[in-house]
Amino acid sequence: YINTILPPIPLSQDDIYIVTQDGDRLDNLSYEFYNDTQFWWVIAAANPNKVRKDSYYVNIGEQIRIPSNPNTYVDQFIDFNNNNR
């Protein structure tokens, strides 16, 4: 097995903060804010101490950060994992 390493996601003034509700999942939040479920990992990486490591589900009532533009992190993610294997 190869572990995927999530790169740090720096703070931005354009980030959005939400309080999670019952039924929220990282993939659904990714679709809601980015119109694409594949960027769930950007939300996870931006909230390493607040999201669960074992599923897409998030704890109810957590304030989490939604980074403003996930596309800026895709190349960083690829490079980060290729250089840390």
PyMOL Python script that loads the backbone (N, CA, C, O; Angstrom):
from pymol import cmd

cmd.read_pdbstr("""\
ATOM      1  N   TYR A   1       0.829  -1.182   0.000  1.00  0.00           N
ATOM      2  CA  TYR A   1       0.000   0.000   0.000  1.00  0.00           C
ATOM      3  C   TYR A   1       0.870   1.240   0.000  1.00  0.00           C
ATOM      4  O   TYR A   1       1.931   1.262   0.623  1.00  0.00           O
ATOM      5  N   ILE A   2       0.423   2.269  -0.697  1.00  0.00           N
ATOM      6  CA  ILE A   2       1.120   3.548  -0.713  1.00  0.00           C
ATOM      7  C   ILE A   2       0.213   4.582  -0.067  1.00  0.00           C
ATOM      8  O   ILE A   2      -0.939   4.748  -0.471  1.00  0.00           O
ATOM      9  N   ASN A   3       0.732   5.271   0.930  1.00  0.00           N
ATOM     10  CA  ASN A   3      -0.032   6.330   1.578  1.00  0.00           C
ATOM     11  C   ASN A   3      -0.034   7.574   0.711  1.00  0.00           C
ATOM     12  O   ASN A   3       0.974   7.927   0.098  1.00  0.00           O
ATOM     13  N   THR A   4      -1.168   8.223   0.671  1.00  0.00           N
ATOM     14  CA  THR A   4      -1.269   9.507  -0.002  1.00  0.00           C
ATOM     15  C   THR A   4      -1.040  10.578   1.038  1.00  0.00           C
ATOM     16  O   THR A   4      -1.653  10.563   2.105  1.00  0.00           O
ATOM     17  N   ILE A   5      -0.156  11.509   0.726  1.00  0.00           N
ATOM     18  CA  ILE A   5       0.155  12.589   1.649  1.00  0.00           C
ATOM     19  C   ILE A   5      -0.530  13.848   1.145  1.00  0.00           C
ATOM     20  O   ILE A   5      -0.360  14.240  -0.009  1.00  0.00           O
ATOM     21  N   LEU A   6      -1.308  14.479   2.020  1.00  0.00           N
ATOM     22  CA  LEU A   6      -1.993  15.705   1.643  1.00  0.00           C
ATOM     23  C   LEU A   6      -1.094  16.891   1.960  1.00  0.00           C
ATOM     24  O   LEU A   6      -0.600  17.003   3.082  1.00  0.00           O
ATOM     25  N   PRO A   7      -0.872  17.780   0.992  1.00  0.00           N
ATOM     26  CA  PRO A   7      -0.010  18.932   1.239  1.00  0.00           C
ATOM     27  C   PRO A   7      -0.716  19.955   2.122  1.00  0.00           C
ATOM     28  O   PRO A   7      -1.944  19.967   2.198  1.00  0.00           O
ATOM     29  N   PRO A   8       0.050  20.809   2.787  1.00  0.00           N
ATOM     30  CA  PRO A   8      -0.580  21.882   3.554  1.00  0.00           C
ATOM     31  C   PRO A   8      -1.294  22.850   2.609  1.00  0.00           C
ATOM     32  O   PRO A   8      -0.804  23.146   1.520  1.00  0.00           O
ATOM     33  N   ILE A   9      -2.433  23.328   3.033  1.00  0.00           N
ATOM     34  CA  ILE A   9      -3.209  24.288   2.245  1.00  0.00           C
ATOM     35  C   ILE A   9      -3.154  25.622   2.992  1.00  0.00           C
ATOM     36  O   ILE A   9      -3.751  25.750   4.060  1.00  0.00           O
ATOM     37  N   PRO A  10      -2.448  26.618   2.447  1.00  0.00           N
ATOM     38  CA  PRO A  10      -2.305  27.886   3.169  1.00  0.00           C
ATOM     39  C   PRO A  10      -3.624  28.649   3.273  1.00  0.00           C
ATOM     40  O   PRO A  10      -4.524  28.491   2.449  1.00  0.00           O
ATOM     41  N   LEU A  11      -3.707  29.469   4.298  1.00  0.00           N
ATOM     42  CA  LEU A  11      -4.883  30.315   4.491  1.00  0.00           C
ATOM     43  C   LEU A  11      -4.967  31.359   3.392  1.00  0.00           C
ATOM     44  O   LEU A  11      -3.952  31.815   2.866  1.00  0.00           O
ATOM     45  N   SER A  12      -6.185  31.725   3.057  1.00  0.00           N
ATOM     46  CA  SER A  12      -6.442  32.778   2.077  1.00  0.00           C
ATOM     47  C   SER A  12      -7.595  33.628   2.578  1.00  0.00           C
ATOM     48  O   SER A  12      -8.493  33.133   3.260  1.00  0.00           O
ATOM     49  N   GLN A  13      -7.568  34.898   2.241  1.00  0.00           N
ATOM     50  CA  GLN A  13      -8.679  35.777   2.626  1.00  0.00           C
ATOM     51  C   GLN A  13      -9.978  35.381   1.937  1.00  0.00           C
ATOM     52  O   GLN A  13     -11.063  35.752   2.384  1.00  0.00           O
ATOM     53  N   ASP A  14      -9.867  34.632   0.853  1.00  0.00           N
ATOM     54  CA  ASP A  14     -11.051  34.224   0.102  1.00  0.00           C
ATOM     55  C   ASP A  14     -11.653  32.905   0.580  1.00  0.00           C
ATOM     56  O   ASP A  14     -12.681  32.471   0.059  1.00  0.00           O
ATOM     57  N   ASP A  15     -11.027  32.264   1.562  1.00  0.00           N
ATOM     58  CA  ASP A  15     -11.558  31.012   2.090  1.00  0.00           C
ATOM     59  C   ASP A  15     -12.929  31.232   2.710  1.00  0.00           C
ATOM     60  O   ASP A  15     -13.247  32.323   3.183  1.00  0.00           O
ATOM     61  N   ILE A  16     -13.729  30.181   2.700  1.00  0.00           N
ATOM     62  CA  ILE A  16     -15.070  30.206   3.282  1.00  0.00           C
ATOM     63  C   ILE A  16     -15.044  29.322   4.523  1.00  0.00           C
ATOM     64  O   ILE A  16     -14.406  28.269   4.525  1.00  0.00           O
ATOM     65  N   TYR A  17     -15.730  29.743   5.566  1.00  0.00           N
ATOM     66  CA  TYR A  17     -15.848  28.947   6.787  1.00  0.00           C
ATOM     67  C   TYR A  17     -17.303  28.556   6.971  1.00  0.00           C
ATOM     68  O   TYR A  17     -18.202  29.390   6.863  1.00  0.00           O
ATOM     69  N   ILE A  18     -17.524  27.282   7.250  1.00  0.00           N
ATOM     70  CA  ILE A  18     -18.878  26.789   7.484  1.00  0.00           C
ATOM     71  C   ILE A  18     -18.903  25.991   8.779  1.00  0.00           C
ATOM     72  O   ILE A  18     -17.862  25.563   9.279  1.00  0.00           O
ATOM     73  N   VAL A  19     -20.087  25.798   9.309  1.00  0.00           N
ATOM     74  CA  VAL A  19     -20.304  24.893  10.439  1.00  0.00           C
ATOM     75  C   VAL A  19     -21.029  23.685   9.876  1.00  0.00           C
ATOM     76  O   VAL A  19     -22.096  23.809   9.274  1.00  0.00           O
ATOM     77  N   THR A  20     -20.443  22.524  10.077  1.00  0.00           N
ATOM     78  CA  THR A  20     -20.990  21.308   9.482  1.00  0.00           C
ATOM     79  C   THR A  20     -22.331  20.928  10.108  1.00  0.00           C
ATOM     80  O   THR A  20     -22.604  21.204  11.276  1.00  0.00           O
ATOM     81  N   GLN A  21     -23.145  20.293   9.293  1.00  0.00           N
ATOM     82  CA  GLN A  21     -24.477  19.859   9.702  1.00  0.00           C
ATOM     83  C   GLN A  21     -24.599  18.352   9.534  1.00  0.00           C
ATOM     84  O   GLN A  21     -23.750  17.712   8.913  1.00  0.00           O
ATOM     85  N   ASP A  22     -25.648  17.805  10.087  1.00  0.00           N
ATOM     86  CA  ASP A  22     -25.910  16.379   9.966  1.00  0.00           C
ATOM     87  C   ASP A  22     -25.967  15.992   8.484  1.00  0.00           C
ATOM     88  O   ASP A  22     -26.668  16.625   7.694  1.00  0.00           O
ATOM     89  N   GLY A  23     -25.237  14.966   8.129  1.00  0.00           N
ATOM     90  CA  GLY A  23     -25.239  14.471   6.765  1.00  0.00           C
ATOM     91  C   GLY A  23     -24.157  15.059   5.880  1.00  0.00           C
ATOM     92  O   GLY A  23     -23.959  14.589   4.759  1.00  0.00           O
ATOM     93  N   ASP A  24     -23.447  16.086   6.362  1.00  0.00           N
ATOM     94  CA  ASP A  24     -22.365  16.645   5.546  1.00  0.00           C
ATOM     95  C   ASP A  24     -21.270  15.614   5.346  1.00  0.00           C
ATOM     96  O   ASP A  24     -20.917  14.871   6.262  1.00  0.00           O
ATOM     97  N   ARG A  25     -20.742  15.583   4.139  1.00  0.00           N
ATOM     98  CA  ARG A  25     -19.607  14.716   3.796  1.00  0.00           C
ATOM     99  C   ARG A  25     -18.646  15.539   2.950  1.00  0.00           C
ATOM    100  O   ARG A  25     -19.047  16.499   2.293  1.00  0.00           O
ATOM    101  N   LEU A  26     -17.380  15.156   2.972  1.00  0.00           N
ATOM    102  CA  LEU A  26     -16.385  15.913   2.234  1.00  0.00           C
ATOM    103  C   LEU A  26     -16.672  15.949   0.743  1.00  0.00           C
ATOM    104  O   LEU A  26     -16.501  16.985   0.102  1.00  0.00           O
ATOM    105  N   ASP A  27     -17.105  14.826   0.189  1.00  0.00           N
ATOM    106  CA  ASP A  27     -17.384  14.809  -1.248  1.00  0.00           C
ATOM    107  C   ASP A  27     -18.577  15.688  -1.613  1.00  0.00           C
ATOM    108  O   ASP A  27     -18.570  16.345  -2.654  1.00  0.00           O
ATOM    109  N   ASN A  28     -19.598  15.702  -0.762  1.00  0.00           N
ATOM    110  CA  ASN A  28     -20.761  16.552  -1.018  1.00  0.00           C
ATOM    111  C   ASN A  28     -20.428  18.033  -0.853  1.00  0.00           C
ATOM    112  O   ASN A  28     -20.903  18.867  -1.625  1.00  0.00           O
ATOM    113  N   LEU A  29     -19.612  18.363   0.152  1.00  0.00           N
ATOM    114  CA  LEU A  29     -19.183  19.748   0.328  1.00  0.00           C
ATOM    115  C   LEU A  29     -18.334  20.192  -0.854  1.00  0.00           C
ATOM    116  O   LEU A  29     -18.451  21.328  -1.313  1.00  0.00           O
ATOM    117  N   SER A  30     -17.492  19.312  -1.342  1.00  0.00           N
ATOM    118  CA  SER A  30     -16.678  19.606  -2.511  1.00  0.00           C
ATOM    119  C   SER A  30     -17.572  19.922  -3.713  1.00  0.00           C
ATOM    120  O   SER A  30     -17.310  20.869  -4.455  1.00  0.00           O
ATOM    121  N   TYR A  31     -18.605  19.143  -3.897  1.00  0.00           N
ATOM    122  CA  TYR A  31     -19.528  19.401  -5.006  1.00  0.00           C
ATOM    123  C   TYR A  31     -20.274  20.717  -4.805  1.00  0.00           C
ATOM    124  O   TYR A  31     -20.454  21.485  -5.750  1.00  0.00           O
ATOM    125  N   GLU A  32     -20.706  20.974  -3.571  1.00  0.00           N
ATOM    126  CA  GLU A  32     -21.457  22.194  -3.271  1.00  0.00           C
ATOM    127  C   GLU A  32     -20.629  23.453  -3.549  1.00  0.00           C
ATOM    128  O   GLU A  32     -21.146  24.420  -4.109  1.00  0.00           O
ATOM    129  N   PHE A  33     -19.358  23.447  -3.164  1.00  0.00           N
ATOM    130  CA  PHE A  33     -18.535  24.645  -3.279  1.00  0.00           C
ATOM    131  C   PHE A  33     -17.689  24.697  -4.545  1.00  0.00           C
ATOM    132  O   PHE A  33     -17.319  25.783  -4.991  1.00  0.00           O
ATOM    133  N   TYR A  34     -17.376  23.540  -5.133  1.00  0.00           N
ATOM    134  CA  TYR A  34     -16.499  23.501  -6.300  1.00  0.00           C
ATOM    135  C   TYR A  34     -17.158  22.895  -7.539  1.00  0.00           C
ATOM    136  O   TYR A  34     -16.554  22.865  -8.610  1.00  0.00           O
ATOM    137  N   ASN A  35     -18.389  22.415  -7.398  1.00  0.00           N
ATOM    138  CA  ASN A  35     -19.090  21.730  -8.490  1.00  0.00           C
ATOM    139  C   ASN A  35     -18.342  20.496  -8.980  1.00  0.00           C
ATOM    140  O   ASN A  35     -18.431  20.131 -10.152  1.00  0.00           O
ATOM    141  N   ASP A  36     -17.608  19.862  -8.078  1.00  0.00           N
ATOM    142  CA  ASP A  36     -16.828  18.671  -8.433  1.00  0.00           C
ATOM    143  C   ASP A  36     -16.506  17.905  -7.152  1.00  0.00           C
ATOM    144  O   ASP A  36     -15.942  18.480  -6.221  1.00  0.00           O
ATOM    145  N   THR A  37     -16.847  16.641  -7.087  1.00  0.00           N
ATOM    146  CA  THR A  37     -16.610  15.852  -5.872  1.00  0.00           C
ATOM    147  C   THR A  37     -15.147  15.479  -5.671  1.00  0.00           C
ATOM    148  O   THR A  37     -14.750  15.114  -4.565  1.00  0.00           O
ATOM    149  N   GLN A  38     -14.342  15.564  -6.727  1.00  0.00           N
ATOM    150  CA  GLN A  38     -12.964  15.090  -6.629  1.00  0.00           C
ATOM    151  C   GLN A  38     -12.072  15.948  -5.732  1.00  0.00           C
ATOM    152  O   GLN A  38     -10.978  15.517  -5.369  1.00  0.00           O
ATOM    153  N   PHE A  39     -12.511  17.141  -5.370  1.00  0.00           N
ATOM    154  CA  PHE A  39     -11.684  18.019  -4.558  1.00  0.00           C
ATOM    155  C   PHE A  39     -11.956  17.876  -3.062  1.00  0.00           C
ATOM    156  O   PHE A  39     -11.635  18.780  -2.291  1.00  0.00           O
ATOM    157  N   TRP A  40     -12.539  16.762  -2.643  1.00  0.00           N
ATOM    158  CA  TRP A  40     -12.795  16.517  -1.219  1.00  0.00           C
ATOM    159  C   TRP A  40     -11.504  16.594  -0.416  1.00  0.00           C
ATOM    160  O   TRP A  40     -11.503  17.050   0.728  1.00  0.00           O
ATOM    161  N   TRP A  41     -10.402  16.145  -1.018  1.00  0.00           N
ATOM    162  CA  TRP A  41      -9.123  16.094  -0.315  1.00  0.00           C
ATOM    163  C   TRP A  41      -8.586  17.486  -0.004  1.00  0.00           C
ATOM    164  O   TRP A  41      -7.821  17.644   0.947  1.00  0.00           O
ATOM    165  N   VAL A  42      -8.968  18.506  -0.787  1.00  0.00           N
ATOM    166  CA  VAL A  42      -8.544  19.878  -0.501  1.00  0.00           C
ATOM    167  C   VAL A  42      -9.167  20.331   0.814  1.00  0.00           C
ATOM    168  O   VAL A  42      -8.501  20.961   1.636  1.00  0.00           O
ATOM    169  N   ILE A  43     -10.423  20.015   1.010  1.00  0.00           N
ATOM    170  CA  ILE A  43     -11.105  20.362   2.259  1.00  0.00           C
ATOM    171  C   ILE A  43     -10.486  19.575   3.407  1.00  0.00           C
ATOM    172  O   ILE A  43     -10.266  20.125   4.486  1.00  0.00           O
ATOM    173  N   ALA A  44     -10.205  18.300   3.187  1.00  0.00           N
ATOM    174  CA  ALA A  44      -9.572  17.481   4.232  1.00  0.00           C
ATOM    175  C   ALA A  44      -8.206  18.035   4.611  1.00  0.00           C
ATOM    176  O   ALA A  44      -7.884  18.134   5.795  1.00  0.00           O
ATOM    177  N   ALA A  45      -7.400  18.395   3.618  1.00  0.00           N
ATOM    178  CA  ALA A  45      -6.054  18.910   3.883  1.00  0.00           C
ATOM    179  C   ALA A  45      -6.099  20.263   4.592  1.00  0.00           C
ATOM    180  O   ALA A  45      -5.210  20.578   5.383  1.00  0.00           O
ATOM    181  N   ALA A  46      -7.116  21.052   4.316  1.00  0.00           N
ATOM    182  CA  ALA A  46      -7.247  22.368   4.945  1.00  0.00           C
ATOM    183  C   ALA A  46      -7.715  22.268   6.388  1.00  0.00           C
ATOM    184  O   ALA A  46      -7.620  23.241   7.137  1.00  0.00           O
ATOM    185  N   ASN A  47      -8.220  21.104   6.787  1.00  0.00           N
ATOM    186  CA  ASN A  47      -8.785  20.912   8.129  1.00  0.00           C
ATOM    187  C   ASN A  47      -8.266  19.634   8.766  1.00  0.00           C
ATOM    188  O   ASN A  47      -9.064  18.778   9.148  1.00  0.00           O
ATOM    189  N   PRO A  48      -6.938  19.477   8.894  1.00  0.00           N
ATOM    190  CA  PRO A  48      -6.388  18.192   9.327  1.00  0.00           C
ATOM    191  C   PRO A  48      -6.797  17.745  10.728  1.00  0.00           C
ATOM    192  O   PRO A  48      -6.817  16.547  11.010  1.00  0.00           O
ATOM    193  N   ASN A  49      -7.117  18.671  11.589  1.00  0.00           N
ATOM    194  CA  ASN A  49      -7.494  18.309  12.960  1.00  0.00           C
ATOM    195  C   ASN A  49      -8.996  18.304  13.190  1.00  0.00           C
ATOM    196  O   ASN A  49      -9.458  18.095  14.311  1.00  0.00           O
ATOM    197  N   LYS A  50      -9.760  18.535  12.119  1.00  0.00           N
ATOM    198  CA  LYS A  50     -11.205  18.638  12.291  1.00  0.00           C
ATOM    199  C   LYS A  50     -12.015  17.633  11.491  1.00  0.00           C
ATOM    200  O   LYS A  50     -13.198  17.432  11.764  1.00  0.00           O
ATOM    201  N   VAL A  51     -11.391  17.002  10.506  1.00  0.00           N
ATOM    202  CA  VAL A  51     -12.128  16.024   9.700  1.00  0.00           C
ATOM    203  C   VAL A  51     -11.669  14.620  10.043  1.00  0.00           C
ATOM    204  O   VAL A  51     -10.539  14.407  10.483  1.00  0.00           O
ATOM    205  N   ARG A  52     -12.551  13.682   9.838  1.00  0.00           N
ATOM    206  CA  ARG A  52     -12.242  12.283  10.139  1.00  0.00           C
ATOM    207  C   ARG A  52     -11.276  11.724   9.122  1.00  0.00           C
ATOM    208  O   ARG A  52     -11.317  12.083   7.945  1.00  0.00           O
ATOM    209  N   LYS A  53     -10.418  10.855   9.575  1.00  0.00           N
ATOM    210  CA  LYS A  53      -9.436  10.242   8.683  1.00  0.00           C
ATOM    211  C   LYS A  53      -9.962   8.960   8.035  1.00  0.00           C
ATOM    212  O   LYS A  53      -9.352   8.439   7.101  1.00  0.00           O
ATOM    213  N   ASP A  54     -11.094   8.453   8.533  1.00  0.00           N
ATOM    214  CA  ASP A  54     -11.569   7.147   8.092  1.00  0.00           C
ATOM    215  C   ASP A  54     -12.794   7.183   7.182  1.00  0.00           C
ATOM    216  O   ASP A  54     -13.299   6.130   6.793  1.00  0.00           O
ATOM    217  N   SER A  55     -13.281   8.376   6.835  1.00  0.00           N
ATOM    218  CA  SER A  55     -14.444   8.446   5.954  1.00  0.00           C
ATOM    219  C   SER A  55     -14.608   9.853   5.402  1.00  0.00           C
ATOM    220  O   SER A  55     -13.870  10.771   5.760  1.00  0.00           O
ATOM    221  N   TYR A  56     -15.585  10.001   4.529  1.00  0.00           N
ATOM    222  CA  TYR A  56     -15.921  11.322   3.993  1.00  0.00           C
ATOM    223  C   TYR A  56     -16.754  12.138   4.978  1.00  0.00           C
ATOM    224  O   TYR A  56     -16.904  13.348   4.805  1.00  0.00           O
ATOM    225  N   TYR A  57     -17.294  11.492   6.005  1.00  0.00           N
ATOM    226  CA  TYR A  57     -18.159  12.192   6.941  1.00  0.00           C
ATOM    227  C   TYR A  57     -17.368  13.123   7.842  1.00  0.00           C
ATOM    228  O   TYR A  57     -16.212  12.859   8.173  1.00  0.00           O
ATOM    229  N   VAL A  58     -18.009  14.217   8.232  1.00  0.00           N
ATOM    230  CA  VAL A  58     -17.415  15.174   9.158  1.00  0.00           C
ATOM    231  C   VAL A  58     -18.277  15.237  10.408  1.00  0.00           C
ATOM    232  O   VAL A  58     -19.479  14.975  10.356  1.00  0.00           O
ATOM    233  N   ASN A  59     -17.669  15.582  11.520  1.00  0.00           N
ATOM    234  CA  ASN A  59     -18.419  15.704  12.765  1.00  0.00           C
ATOM    235  C   ASN A  59     -19.370  16.882  12.689  1.00  0.00           C
ATOM    236  O   ASN A  59     -19.028  17.930  12.141  1.00  0.00           O
ATOM    237  N   ILE A  60     -20.548  16.713  13.230  1.00  0.00           N
ATOM    238  CA  ILE A  60     -21.561  17.766  13.248  1.00  0.00           C
ATOM    239  C   ILE A  60     -21.095  18.895  14.157  1.00  0.00           C
ATOM    240  O   ILE A  60     -20.553  18.656  15.236  1.00  0.00           O
ATOM    241  N   GLY A  61     -21.312  20.123  13.710  1.00  0.00           N
ATOM    242  CA  GLY A  61     -21.011  21.301  14.527  1.00  0.00           C
ATOM    243  C   GLY A  61     -19.572  21.784  14.457  1.00  0.00           C
ATOM    244  O   GLY A  61     -19.200  22.700  15.191  1.00  0.00           O
ATOM    245  N   GLU A  62     -18.749  21.191  13.592  1.00  0.00           N
ATOM    246  CA  GLU A  62     -17.358  21.636  13.430  1.00  0.00           C
ATOM    247  C   GLU A  62     -17.307  22.818  12.467  1.00  0.00           C
ATOM    248  O   GLU A  62     -17.942  22.800  11.413  1.00  0.00           O
ATOM    249  N   GLN A  63     -16.550  23.836  12.836  1.00  0.00           N
ATOM    250  CA  GLN A  63     -16.293  24.903  11.875  1.00  0.00           C
ATOM    251  C   GLN A  63     -15.103  24.470  11.032  1.00  0.00           C
ATOM    252  O   GLN A  63     -14.017  24.228  11.558  1.00  0.00           O
ATOM    253  N   ILE A  64     -15.311  24.374   9.726  1.00  0.00           N
ATOM    254  CA  ILE A  64     -14.231  23.967   8.838  1.00  0.00           C
ATOM    255  C   ILE A  64     -14.012  25.028   7.764  1.00  0.00           C
ATOM    256  O   ILE A  64     -14.890  25.838   7.465  1.00  0.00           O
ATOM    257  N   ARG A  65     -12.824  24.991   7.206  1.00  0.00           N
ATOM    258  CA  ARG A  65     -12.428  25.951   6.177  1.00  0.00           C
ATOM    259  C   ARG A  65     -12.559  25.306   4.801  1.00  0.00           C
ATOM    260  O   ARG A  65     -12.113  24.181   4.578  1.00  0.00           O
ATOM    261  N   ILE A  66     -13.176  26.036   3.893  1.00  0.00           N
ATOM    262  CA  ILE A  66     -13.289  25.608   2.502  1.00  0.00           C
ATOM    263  C   ILE A  66     -12.356  26.522   1.695  1.00  0.00           C
ATOM    264  O   ILE A  66     -12.683  27.689   1.479  1.00  0.00           O
ATOM    265  N   PRO A  67     -11.204  26.012   1.248  1.00  0.00           N
ATOM    266  CA  PRO A  67     -10.284  26.845   0.472  1.00  0.00           C
ATOM    267  C   PRO A  67     -10.947  27.389  -0.793  1.00  0.00           C
ATOM    268  O   PRO A  67     -11.798  26.735  -1.396  1.00  0.00           O
ATOM    269  N   SER A  68     -10.543  28.585  -1.176  1.00  0.00           N
ATOM    270  CA  SER A  68     -11.241  29.307  -2.236  1.00  0.00           C
ATOM    271  C   SER A  68     -11.087  28.705  -3.629  1.00  0.00           C
ATOM    272  O   SER A  68     -12.056  28.703  -4.389  1.00  0.00           O
ATOM    273  N   ASN A  69      -9.920  28.200  -3.994  1.00  0.00           N
ATOM    274  CA  ASN A  69      -9.727  27.690  -5.347  1.00  0.00           C
ATOM    275  C   ASN A  69      -8.945  26.386  -5.318  1.00  0.00           C
ATOM    276  O   ASN A  69      -7.721  26.410  -5.192  1.00  0.00           O
ATOM    277  N   PRO A  70      -9.625  25.245  -5.433  1.00  0.00           N
ATOM    278  CA  PRO A  70      -8.931  23.963  -5.314  1.00  0.00           C
ATOM    279  C   PRO A  70      -7.969  23.679  -6.463  1.00  0.00           C
ATOM    280  O   PRO A  70      -7.020  22.913  -6.292  1.00  0.00           O
ATOM    281  N   ASN A  71      -8.191  24.274  -7.613  1.00  0.00           N
ATOM    282  CA  ASN A  71      -7.325  23.999  -8.768  1.00  0.00           C
ATOM    283  C   ASN A  71      -5.883  24.397  -8.511  1.00  0.00           C
ATOM    284  O   ASN A  71      -4.974  23.804  -9.092  1.00  0.00           O
ATOM    285  N   THR A  72      -5.651  25.375  -7.665  1.00  0.00           N
ATOM    286  CA  THR A  72      -4.282  25.809  -7.389  1.00  0.00           C
ATOM    287  C   THR A  72      -3.494  24.753  -6.621  1.00  0.00           C
ATOM    288  O   THR A  72      -2.265  24.821  -6.572  1.00  0.00           O
ATOM    289  N   TYR A  73      -4.175  23.781  -6.023  1.00  0.00           N
ATOM    290  CA  TYR A  73      -3.503  22.784  -5.192  1.00  0.00           C
ATOM    291  C   TYR A  73      -3.282  21.445  -5.898  1.00  0.00           C
ATOM    292  O   TYR A  73      -2.576  20.588  -5.368  1.00  0.00           O
ATOM    293  N   VAL A  74      -3.865  21.249  -7.068  1.00  0.00           N
ATOM    294  CA  VAL A  74      -3.757  19.957  -7.750  1.00  0.00           C
ATOM    295  C   VAL A  74      -2.313  19.653  -8.122  1.00  0.00           C
ATOM    296  O   VAL A  74      -1.814  18.572  -7.810  1.00  0.00           O
ATOM    297  N   ASP A  75      -1.636  20.580  -8.780  1.00  0.00           N
ATOM    298  CA  ASP A  75      -0.235  20.341  -9.152  1.00  0.00           C
ATOM    299  C   ASP A  75       0.634  20.180  -7.907  1.00  0.00           C
ATOM    300  O   ASP A  75       1.537  19.344  -7.878  1.00  0.00           O
ATOM    301  N   GLN A  76       0.359  20.977  -6.889  1.00  0.00           N
ATOM    302  CA  GLN A  76       1.111  20.870  -5.637  1.00  0.00           C
ATOM    303  C   GLN A  76       0.927  19.482  -5.028  1.00  0.00           C
ATOM    304  O   GLN A  76       1.886  18.894  -4.528  1.00  0.00           O
ATOM    305  N   PHE A  77      -0.278  18.963  -5.064  1.00  0.00           N
ATOM    306  CA  PHE A  77      -0.585  17.635  -4.538  1.00  0.00           C
ATOM    307  C   PHE A  77       0.207  16.558  -5.290  1.00  0.00           C
ATOM    308  O   PHE A  77       0.795  15.669  -4.674  1.00  0.00           O
ATOM    309  N   ILE A  78       0.216  16.645  -6.606  1.00  0.00           N
ATOM    310  CA  ILE A  78       0.928  15.659  -7.431  1.00  0.00           C
ATOM    311  C   ILE A  78       2.422  15.719  -7.149  1.00  0.00           C
ATOM    312  O   ILE A  78       3.058  14.692  -6.912  1.00  0.00           O
ATOM    313  N   ASP A  79       2.982  16.926  -7.175  1.00  0.00           N
ATOM    314  CA  ASP A  79       4.413  17.085  -6.909  1.00  0.00           C
ATOM    315  C   ASP A  79       4.777  16.623  -5.506  1.00  0.00           C
ATOM    316  O   ASP A  79       5.793  15.956  -5.313  1.00  0.00           O
ATOM    317  N   PHE A  80       3.959  16.972  -4.536  1.00  0.00           N
ATOM    318  CA  PHE A  80       4.224  16.628  -3.141  1.00  0.00           C
ATOM    319  C   PHE A  80       4.301  15.122  -2.968  1.00  0.00           C
ATOM    320  O   PHE A  80       5.190  14.628  -2.275  1.00  0.00           O
ATOM    321  N   ASN A  81       3.386  14.381  -3.585  1.00  0.00           N
ATOM    322  CA  ASN A  81       3.375  12.928  -3.447  1.00  0.00           C
ATOM    323  C   ASN A  81       4.458  12.262  -4.273  1.00  0.00           C
ATOM    324  O   ASN A  81       5.023  11.259  -3.839  1.00  0.00           O
ATOM    325  N   ASN A  82       4.761  12.781  -5.434  1.00  0.00           N
ATOM    326  CA  ASN A  82       5.828  12.207  -6.253  1.00  0.00           C
ATOM    327  C   ASN A  82       7.190  12.396  -5.605  1.00  0.00           C
ATOM    328  O   ASN A  82       8.057  11.531  -5.727  1.00  0.00           O
ATOM    329  N   ASN A  83       7.389  13.509  -4.921  1.00  0.00           N
ATOM    330  CA  ASN A  83       8.685  13.803  -4.291  1.00  0.00           C
ATOM    331  C   ASN A  83       8.839  13.178  -2.911  1.00  0.00           C
ATOM    332  O   ASN A  83       9.939  13.180  -2.359  1.00  0.00           O
ATOM    333  N   ASN A  84       7.768  12.647  -2.344  1.00  0.00           N
ATOM    334  CA  ASN A  84       7.837  12.096  -0.990  1.00  0.00           C
ATOM    335  C   ASN A  84       7.583  10.583  -0.961  1.00  0.00           C
ATOM    336  O   ASN A  84       7.090  10.059   0.038  1.00  0.00           O
ATOM    337  N   ARG A  85       7.906   9.906  -2.013  1.00  0.00           N
ATOM    338  CA  ARG A  85       7.736   8.441  -2.064  1.00  0.00           C
ATOM    339  C   ARG A  85       9.065   7.785  -1.864  1.00  0.00           C
ATOM    340  O   ARG A  85       9.155   6.558  -1.870  1.00  0.00           O
TER     341      ARG A  85
END
""", "prot")
cmd.dss("prot")
cmd.show_as("cartoon", "prot")
cmd.util.cbc("prot")
cmd.orient("prot")
